[in-house]
Amino acid sequence: MSPGRERRVPGESGKNLAMEIATQIKNIALVMLNLNYPFKRQKIKEERLEICDYIDDIPEAMDYLTVKEGIYRPADMPKLTGLEP
């Protein structure tokens, strides 16, 4: 690989990471499907933001709970079996 060029395919560690993430997403989706969770459009809580303002805590603004680091669910959604106590 020469400077200024990017790899056309990920290296072995990148492939392993992608597979691990895909597996976790698949497991979460299967749990949600088994719970018959009624999917509905999520909305951000009403906030008066001006141009160039930003929200510090996106999960809180969306009314999401932290299941694990990097994994969130809507507060009104049932617990994710196998992922939450």
C-alpha positions as CSV (number, residue, x, y, z in Angstrom):
1,M,0.0,0.0,0.0
2,S,1.5,3.4,-0.9
3,P,0.9,6.7,0.9
4,G,-2.4,8.4,0.0
5,R,-4.1,5.2,-1.1
6,E,-6.8,3.3,0.7
7,R,-7.3,-0.4,0.9
8,R,-9.9,-1.8,-1.4
9,V,-10.9,-4.5,1.1
10,P,-10.6,-4.4,4.9
11,G,-7.8,-6.2,6.7
12,E,-8.4,-9.2,8.8
13,S,-9.1,-7.2,12.0
14,G,-11.6,-5.1,10.1
15,K,-13.4,-8.1,8.8
16,N,-13.5,-9.6,12.3
17,L,-14.9,-6.3,13.7
18,A,-17.5,-6.1,11.0
19,M,-18.6,-9.7,11.6
20,E,-18.9,-9.1,15.4
21,I,-21.0,-6.0,14.9
22,A,-23.2,-7.7,12.3
23,T,-23.7,-10.6,14.7
24,Q,-24.7,-8.4,17.6
25,I,-27.1,-6.4,15.4
26,K,-28.7,-9.7,14.2
27,N,-29.1,-10.9,17.8
28,I,-30.8,-7.7,18.9
29,A,-33.1,-7.8,15.9
30,L,-34.1,-11.4,16.6
31,V,-34.9,-10.5,20.2
32,M,-37.0,-7.6,19.1
33,L,-38.9,-9.7,16.5
34,N,-39.5,-12.4,19.1
35,L,-41.1,-9.8,21.5
36,N,-43.4,-8.7,18.7
37,Y,-42.3,-5.2,19.3
38,P,-44.6,-2.7,17.5
39,F,-42.2,-0.6,15.5
40,K,-43.2,3.1,15.2
41,R,-41.4,6.2,14.1
42,Q,-39.3,7.8,16.8
43,K,-39.4,11.5,17.4
44,I,-37.0,13.8,19.3
45,K,-38.5,15.4,22.4
46,E,-39.7,19.0,21.7
47,E,-36.8,21.3,22.3
48,R,-36.4,24.9,21.3
49,L,-33.0,24.9,19.5
50,E,-31.6,27.9,17.7
51,I,-29.3,27.7,14.6
52,C,-25.9,26.2,15.6
53,D,-27.3,24.8,18.9
54,Y,-26.8,21.1,19.5
55,I,-28.1,18.4,21.8
56,D,-25.5,17.0,24.2
57,D,-27.3,13.7,25.0
58,I,-29.0,12.3,21.9
59,P,-30.3,9.1,23.6
60,E,-31.9,11.2,26.3
61,A,-33.4,13.6,23.7
62,M,-34.9,10.6,21.9
63,D,-36.2,9.1,25.2
64,Y,-33.9,6.1,24.9
65,L,-32.5,4.0,27.7
66,T,-28.9,2.6,27.7
67,V,-29.0,-1.2,27.5
68,K,-25.2,-1.7,27.3
69,E,-22.5,0.7,26.2
70,G,-23.5,1.7,22.6
71,I,-26.8,-0.1,22.7
72,Y,-30.0,1.8,23.4
73,R,-33.8,1.2,23.3
74,P,-36.9,3.4,23.5
75,A,-38.1,3.9,27.1
76,D,-41.5,2.5,26.2
77,M,-40.1,-0.7,24.6
78,P,-40.1,-3.9,26.6
79,K,-36.7,-5.0,28.0
80,L,-34.5,-6.9,25.5
81,T,-34.4,-10.5,26.8
82,G,-30.8,-11.7,27.1
83,L,-29.4,-8.2,26.9
84,E,-30.9,-6.6,30.0
85,P,-31.4,-8.0,33.5
